[in-house]
């Protein structure tokens, strides 16, 4: 069996979205969350938002990986 590379990309960008949103999947498979400026300048709140956004992305990637691996087994 071969090795596997895990690749993660995180971006925090300013946006014009007015409504704060929980993590939701986008059309390209990524997950986004909108937070307000107060939370964006707080290390604890930013960390919580990053982890809350990453969690569903990690779960989806793991589920897809395990599904693909299970299809390889004879």
Helices and strands as residue ranges (DSSP letters): E 21-25, E 31-34, H 37-40, H 43-72
